[in-house]
């Protein structure tokens, strides 16, 4: 078995992993390794040929491959970074030894001073949401269809229905319309869209594609190939309402029904997991509950913008390098971040407090339901640490707030994050 040793090993060569590797190198890691299971770097960005990327990071509107190329260049320009493509990590042990395999080198044992998890996420499938009906050809996840169209040059069908209003589904509704397909409808089980507002406008409204809120698929028709679907309105418990059913003719059903962080390796290590985000519990340095193991990007929580994925990757890479060099450990007091009052999730889930901290703590949050004219309040020990007015808050759009460094000394054992309506009433 081939044996190797590195200061920092990054698992995943997407936007989070590339940013982590470049940051680790810039912060003193003498040997950095990126392990990617695909045949090229860039991750999901390579199939996202639409624009809209990079407005925060580069103040430019880039395509997905254009954004990925910037970070690939950063990695390739740094001689301290090695890359293994077409390589699968089979196991990671608590002593930071990885077992990986690829067709060229065979089985490898890789020792690391610190590990960064950046494996991204995968799509929920038809089996995960239990749509009744037969199993004909023509049912795809939206991401699989995106790769098929943008990278392989095939159309999944000509008459399309999209289930779920996540960003990938909205973007594919537009993409397939541009290819001459007839997109019959987008169905969403929730009473609101789960995508970015700009995607609802640019991908559906601009193309006159109907969006049916509080609707779902109750049957898929066809034997060899999809011939249509039956959909129905749902009630407050997301159960189909009898008598509201109607049929839509289609030869393709795309599923955009949520993303799941890829955390099999994290779970096998016994790292503390967050049941709501489905990712590891991390502090503001992106260190997990197991010292020396860091995580960033969609493996921690599903983001809406890749710019913030890269930002998290840079943070994880920086502190992984510092850990490998013995400059950062697991010291300091931990304060739990409690999401309440209309805030569903928050990352980081804990804040590590040490004397003399001078760096603000950035909180990434998602709300439970759409809200208007609310205030985000962050409190601890009965003190208001931060208040920010939110004209609109939606589950599909991340809320970001920075805790000033000069307020960190006032933090107790718990930091509470909540939404308050006008008049001080807490959101549900």
LINNOR-V42939 format. One record per residue. N is the residue number from 0. RES is the residue in three letters. D_FIRST is the distance of its C-alpha to the first C-alpha in Angstrom with 1 decimal. Layout:
BEGIN
N	RES	D_FIRST
N	RES	D_FIRST
END
This chain:
BEGIN
0	UNK	0.0
1	UNK	3.8
2	UNK	6.3
3	UNK	9.9
4	UNK	13.2
5	UNK	16.4
6	UNK	19.9
7	UNK	20.4
8	UNK	18.2
9	UNK	20.4
10	UNK	19.6
11	UNK	22.0
12	UNK	23.5
13	UNK	27.1
14	UNK	30.1
15	UNK	29.0
16	UNK	25.5
17	UNK	26.8
18	UNK	29.6
19	UNK	27.3
20	UNK	25.1
21	UNK	28.2
22	UNK	29.8
23	UNK	26.9
24	UNK	26.9
25	UNK	30.7
26	UNK	30.7
27	UNK	28.8
28	UNK	25.1
29	UNK	23.7
30	UNK	20.3
31	UNK	20.3
32	UNK	17.8
33	UNK	19.2
34	UNK	17.1
35	UNK	19.4
36	UNK	19.0
37	UNK	22.0
38	UNK	22.4
39	UNK	24.4
40	UNK	25.2
41	UNK	28.3
42	UNK	27.8
43	UNK	31.0
44	UNK	33.1
45	UNK	32.5
46	UNK	34.5
47	UNK	37.2
48	UNK	39.5
49	UNK	42.5
50	UNK	43.7
51	UNK	44.2
52	UNK	41.0
53	UNK	41.1
54	UNK	44.6
55	UNK	43.6
56	UNK	40.8
57	UNK	42.3
58	UNK	45.9
59	UNK	45.4
60	UNK	45.2
61	UNK	42.0
62	UNK	40.4
63	UNK	36.9
64	UNK	35.2
65	UNK	37.4
66	UNK	36.3
67	UNK	32.6
68	UNK	33.2
69	UNK	34.5
70	UNK	31.4
71	UNK	29.0
72	UNK	31.1
73	UNK	30.9
74	UNK	27.1
75	UNK	27.0
76	UNK	29.6
77	UNK	27.5
78	UNK	25.2
79	UNK	23.5
80	UNK	22.0
81	UNK	18.9
82	UNK	18.6
83	UNK	16.0
84	UNK	18.0
85	UNK	17.6
86	UNK	14.7
87	UNK	15.0
88	UNK	14.2
89	UNK	13.8
90	UNK	14.4
91	UNK	15.6
92	UNK	16.5
93	UNK	19.7
94	UNK	18.0
95	UNK	16.9
96	UNK	13.1
97	UNK	12.1
98	UNK	9.6
99	UNK	10.1
100	UNK	9.9
101	UNK	12.0
102	UNK	13.3
103	UNK	12.5
104	UNK	8.9
105	UNK	7.6
106	UNK	5.6
107	UNK	5.5
108	UNK	6.7
109	UNK	10.1
110	UNK	12.8
111	UNK	16.3
112	UNK	19.8
113	UNK	21.3
114	UNK	20.5
115	UNK	23.0
116	UNK	23.3
117	UNK	25.0
118	UNK	24.2
119	UNK	27.9
120	UNK	29.7
121	UNK	30.4
122	UNK	33.8
123	UNK	35.7
124	UNK	36.4
125	UNK	39.4
126	UNK	38.1
127	UNK	37.8
128	UNK	41.5
129	UNK	42.8
130	UNK	45.2
131	UNK	47.3
132	UNK	48.0
133	UNK	46.4
134	UNK	43.1
135	UNK	44.2
136	UNK	42.3
137	UNK	43.0
138	UNK	41.6
139	UNK	38.9
140	UNK	37.6
141	UNK	39.1
142	UNK	35.8
143	UNK	34.7
144	UNK	38.2
145	UNK	37.8
146	UNK	34.6
147	UNK	36.4
148	UNK	39.5
149	UNK	38.2
150	UNK	35.1
151	UNK	35.6
152	UNK	39.4
153	UNK	40.4
154	UNK	43.0
155	UNK	42.3
156	UNK	46.0
157	UNK	49.5
158	UNK	51.1
159	UNK	48.9
160	UNK	49.1
161	UNK	46.8
162	UNK	46.3
163	UNK	45.5
164	UNK	46.6
165	UNK	43.3
166	UNK	42.8
167	UNK	40.6
168	UNK	43.3
169	UNK	46.1
170	UNK	44.4
171	UNK	43.7
172	UNK	47.4
173	UNK	48.4
174	UNK	45.8
175	UNK	46.9
176	UNK	50.5
177	UNK	50.0
178	UNK	48.6
179	UNK	51.8
180	UNK	50.8
181	UNK	53.2
182	UNK	51.7
183	UNK	54.0
184	UNK	53.1
185	UNK	50.6
186	UNK	50.8
187	UNK	49.9
188	UNK	50.2
189	UNK	50.9
190	UNK	54.3
191	UNK	52.7
192	UNK	50.1
193	UNK	46.6
194	UNK	46.1
195	UNK	47.2
196	UNK	50.9
197	UNK	50.5
198	UNK	48.5
199	UNK	51.2
200	UNK	53.8
201	UNK	52.0
202	UNK	50.3
203	UNK	52.8
204	UNK	56.2
205	UNK	56.2
206	UNK	55.5
207	UNK	57.8
208	UNK	55.1
209	UNK	56.3
210	UNK	54.4
211	UNK	55.3
212	UNK	54.6
213	UNK	54.5
214	UNK	53.6
215	UNK	50.9
216	UNK	50.1
217	UNK	51.4
218	UNK	50.8
219	UNK	49.0
220	UNK	51.1
221	UNK	50.1
222	UNK	48.4
223	UNK	46.6
224	UNK	46.8
225	UNK	47.9
226	UNK	51.7
227	UNK	52.4
228	UNK	51.9
229	UNK	54.3
230	UNK	54.2
231	UNK	56.2
232	UNK	57.1
233	UNK	55.7
234	UNK	57.4
235	UNK	56.5
236	UNK	54.1
237	UNK	52.4
238	UNK	54.0
239	UNK	55.5
240	UNK	59.3
241	UNK	61.2
242	UNK	63.4
243	UNK	61.4
244	UNK	59.3
245	UNK	59.4
246	UNK	57.5
247	UNK	55.7
248	UNK	55.1
249	UNK	51.6
250	UNK	48.9
251	UNK	46.0
252	UNK	45.2
253	UNK	42.9
254	UNK	41.5
255	UNK	41.3
256	UNK	41.2
257	UNK	38.8
258	UNK	35.3
259	UNK	32.7
260	UNK	30.2
261	UNK	26.5
262	UNK	25.7
263	UNK	23.6
264	UNK	20.9
265	UNK	23.8
266	UNK	25.4
267	UNK	22.4
268	UNK	22.4
269	UNK	26.1
270	UNK	27.3
271	UNK	31.1
272	UNK	32.1
273	UNK	35.4
274	UNK	36.9
275	UNK	39.0
276	UNK	36.6
277	UNK	33.6
278	UNK	31.5
279	UNK	30.5
280	UNK	33.2
281	UNK	33.0
282	UNK	35.2
283	UNK	36.7
284	UNK	33.7
285	UNK	31.6
286	UNK	29.8
287	UNK	29.2
288	UNK	30.1
289	UNK	26.8
290	UNK	27.0
291	UNK	24.6
292	UNK	24.0
293	UNK	26.3
294	UNK	27.3
295	UNK	29.6
296	UNK	31.3
297	UNK	31.7
298	UNK	28.9
299	UNK	31.5
300	UNK	34.6
301	UNK	35.7
302	UNK	37.5
303	UNK	40.4
304	UNK	39.9
305	UNK	36.7
306	UNK	38.3
307	UNK	37.8
308	UNK	34.2
309	UNK	33.6
310	UNK	35.6
311	UNK	33.5
312	UNK	30.3
313	UNK	31.9
314	UNK	32.8
315	UNK	29.4
316	UNK	27.7
317	UNK	30.4
318	UNK	30.0
319	UNK	26.3
320	UNK	26.5
321	UNK	29.2
322	UNK	27.3
323	UNK	24.3
324	UNK	27.0
325	UNK	28.7
326	UNK	31.8
327	UNK	31.7
328	UNK	31.0
329	UNK	32.4
330	UNK	35.8
331	UNK	39.2
332	UNK	41.2
333	UNK	40.2
334	UNK	42.9
335	UNK	42.4
336	UNK	43.5
337	UNK	45.6
338	UNK	46.4
339	UNK	49.8
340	UNK	53.0
341	UNK	51.8
342	UNK	48.4
343	UNK	45.7
344	UNK	42.5
345	UNK	41.6
346	UNK	38.5
347	UNK	37.8
348	UNK	38.6
349	UNK	38.9
350	UNK	40.0
351	UNK	38.8
352	UNK	41.9
353	UNK	42.0
354	UNK	44.9
355	UNK	45.8
356	UNK	44.0
357	UNK	45.2
358	UNK	43.1
359	UNK	44.5
360	UNK	42.6
361	UNK	42.3
362	UNK	42.6
363	UNK	41.7
364	UNK	43.8
365	UNK	44.7
366	UNK	48.1
367	UNK	48.9
368	UNK	51.5
369	UNK	53.5
370	UNK	55.8
371	UNK	58.5
372	UNK	60.0
373	UNK	58.0
374	UNK	56.9
375	UNK	53.4
376	UNK	53.9
377	UNK	51.3
378	UNK	52.7
379	UNK	51.8
380	UNK	54.1
381	UNK	57.0
382	UNK	56.6
383	UNK	56.1
384	UNK	53.2
385	UNK	53.2
386	UNK	55.3
387	UNK	54.9
388	UNK	57.1
389	UNK	55.5
390	UNK	57.9
391	UNK	55.4
392	UNK	52.3
393	UNK	50.3
394	UNK	47.2
395	UNK	45.6
396	UNK	45.9
397	UNK	44.2
398	UNK	46.5
399	UNK	45.4
400	UNK	47.1
401	UNK	46.5
402	UNK	47.5
403	UNK	49.1
404	UNK	47.6
405	UNK	51.1
406	UNK	51.2
407	UNK	48.0
408	UNK	49.8
409	UNK	52.0
410	UNK	49.2
411	UNK	49.3
412	UNK	46.8
413	UNK	47.1
414	UNK	47.5
415	UNK	49.4
416	UNK	49.2
417	UNK	52.0
418	UNK	54.2
419	UNK	58.0
420	UNK	60.6
421	UNK	63.8
422	UNK	65.9
423	UNK	63.0
424	UNK	62.1
425	UNK	58.4
426	UNK	56.7
427	UNK	55.5
END
